[in-house]
Amino acid sequence: MVAVDKREAILEAALALFAERGFHGAAVPDIAQRASVGAGTIYRYFENKEGLVNALYQQYKHVLGQTLLGGFDPAAPPRAAFHHFWRQAFVFAQKHPLAFQFLELHHHAPYLDATSRGLEDQLLAMAHDFIAAATARQVFKDVPPPVLLALVWGAFRGLVQGGVEGRIDMTEKVISQAEECVWEAIRR
């Protein structure tokens, strides 16, 4: 196994364990065992467990951002922009289910470094700016952007979790119906 493969194996194992058990429940020896490497090998690639969790967080925050913004037209009307973000969020969650679970579990964790927190802040700022602009144009209800974002993202997270648990059959029709319901909840 070459070095890049070991690093990738460590990242994959850590992603699965961090998503399943959380940061504190995922011990370095367990990560090493799942990656089929010695525990000391992890420290050749990452300074410590915090460095490992931050590397994963940054990797998948970038992927999430690229997915959300991929093909986005900044001149699109708010409804079309909302549709784009809603659909792209589902693309990310369906393509990277463990990463979605991992990001949701760790996004406010005290062990995230300044770079990881900065990525989170950057995505939140873009969402808040979009919401504030649409609110100023009287498209969205006059509610603070963090509140509207919490309503949208909370509904999205609930749907994804319901799909993962098998309580909701996440068909295209259901995703479209949910999008329309959430849009109606936030628009004027």
C-alpha positions in Angstrom: 0.0 0.0 0.0 1.5 3.4 -1.0 1.5 6.4 1.3 -1.5 8.1 -0.4 -3.5 5.0 -0.1 -2.8 4.8 3.6 -3.7 8.4 4.1 -7.0 7.9 2.2 -7.7 4.7 4.2 -7.2 6.6 7.4 -9.5 9.4 6.2 -12.2 6.9 5.1 -12.0 5.0 8.4 -12.1 8.2 10.4 -15.1 9.5 8.5 -17.1 6.3 9.2 -16.2 6.2 12.9 -16.6 10.0 13.5 -20.0 9.8 11.8 -21.0 6.7 13.7 -19.6 7.4 17.2 -18.7 11.1 17.2 -15.3 12.6 17.9 -14.9 11.4 21.5 -16.2 7.9 20.7 -13.8 7.3 17.8 -10.5 6.2 19.3 -7.3 6.4 17.3 -6.6 2.7 17.7 -10.1 1.9 16.3 -9.5 4.2 13.3 -6.2 2.5 12.7 -7.7 -0.9 12.9 -10.5 0.0 10.4 -7.9 1.5 8.1 -5.7 -1.5 8.4 -2.7 0.5 9.6 -0.8 0.8 12.8 -1.9 3.5 15.2 1.4 5.2 14.9 0.9 5.5 11.1 -1.9 7.9 11.7 0.5 10.3 13.4 2.7 10.3 10.3 -0.1 12.0 8.4 -1.9 13.9 11.1 -0.5 15.6 14.2 -3.3 14.3 16.4 -7.0 13.3 16.3 -8.0 17.0 16.1 -5.9 17.4 13.0 -7.6 14.3 11.5 -11.1 15.6 12.2 -10.2 19.0 10.9 -8.8 17.6 7.7 -12.0 15.6 7.1 -14.2 18.6 8.0 -12.3 20.9 5.6 -12.3 18.4 2.8 -16.1 17.8 3.0 -17.0 21.5 3.6 -15.2 22.2 0.4 -17.1 19.5 -1.4 -20.4 20.8 0.0 -19.6 24.3 -1.0 -18.6 23.2 -4.5 -21.8 21.1 -4.8 -24.0 23.9 -3.7 -22.4 26.5 -6.0 -21.8 24.2 -8.9 -23.8 25.5 -11.9 -25.3 28.3 -9.8 -26.4 31.4 -11.6 -26.1 34.4 -9.3 -28.5 36.4 -11.6 -31.2 33.7 -11.2 -34.4 34.8 -9.5 -34.7 33.9 -5.8 -37.1 31.0 -6.5 -34.8 29.4 -9.1 -31.8 30.0 -6.8 -33.6 28.3 -3.9 -34.5 25.4 -6.2 -30.8 25.1 -7.2 -29.6 25.1 -3.6 -32.3 22.7 -2.4 -31.5 20.2 -5.1 -27.8 20.5 -4.8 -28.0 19.9 -1.0 -29.8 16.6 -1.7 -27.1 15.8 -4.3 -24.5 16.2 -1.7 -26.4 14.3 1.0 -27.2 11.4 -1.3 -23.7 11.2 -2.8 -21.8 11.6 0.5 -24.2 10.3 3.3 -21.4 9.7 5.8 -19.9 13.1 5.1 -23.3 14.8 5.6 -23.8 13.0 8.9 -20.2 13.8 9.9 -20.5 17.6 9.0 -23.8 17.9 10.9 -22.4 16.2 14.0 -19.2 18.3 14.1 -20.1 21.8 12.8 -20.0 23.5 16.1 -17.4 21.4 17.9 -14.8 23.1 20.1 -12.0 21.0 18.5 -12.5 22.6 15.0 -9.6 24.9 14.2 -9.8 28.4 12.8 -9.7 27.2 9.1 -12.6 24.8 9.7 -14.7 27.4 11.5 -13.9 29.9 8.7 -15.3 27.5 6.1 -18.5 27.1 8.1 -18.7 30.9 8.6 -18.1 31.4 4.8 -20.9 29.2 3.8 -23.2 30.7 6.4 -22.4 34.2 5.3 -23.2 33.3 1.7 -26.6 31.9 2.7 -27.3 34.8 5.0 -26.4 37.3 2.2 -28.7 35.5 -0.2 -31.6 35.5 2.3 -31.0 39.1 3.2 -31.1 40.2 -0.4 -34.3 38.2 -1.1 -35.8 39.7 2.0 -34.9 43.2 1.0 -36.6 42.5 -2.4 -39.6 41.4 -0.4 -39.4 37.8 -1.7 -38.9 36.3 1.8 -40.7 37.0 5.0 -39.1 39.8 7.1 -37.4 37.4 9.5 -33.7 37.5 10.4 -31.6 35.4 7.9 -30.4 32.9 10.6 -34.0 32.1 11.5 -35.0 31.5 7.9 -31.9 29.4 7.3 -32.6 27.4 10.4 -36.1 26.7 9.1 -34.8 25.6 5.7 -31.8 23.6 6.8 -33.8 22.0 9.7 -36.4 20.8 7.3 -33.7 19.5 4.9 -31.8 17.7 7.7 -35.1 16.1 9.0 -35.9 14.8 5.5 -32.4 13.4 5.0 -32.5 11.8 8.4 -35.9 10.3 7.7 -34.6 8.9 4.5 -31.6 7.4 6.2 -33.8 5.8 8.9 -36.2 4.5 6.3 -39.1 6.6 7.7 -39.4 8.6 4.5 -39.1 7.3 0.9 -37.0 10.0 -0.6 -38.4 9.9 -4.1 -38.1 12.8 -6.6 -41.7 13.6 -5.9 -41.2 13.8 -2.1 -38.1 16.0 -2.6 -40.1 18.3 -4.9 -43.1 18.4 -2.5 -40.9 19.2 0.4 -39.1 22.0 -1.5 -42.5 23.6 -2.3 -43.6 23.4 1.3 -40.4 24.9 2.6 -40.5 27.6 -0.1 -44.1 28.5 1.0 -42.9 28.7 4.6 -40.3 31.3 3.9 -41.7 33.4 1.0 -43.9 36.4 1.5 
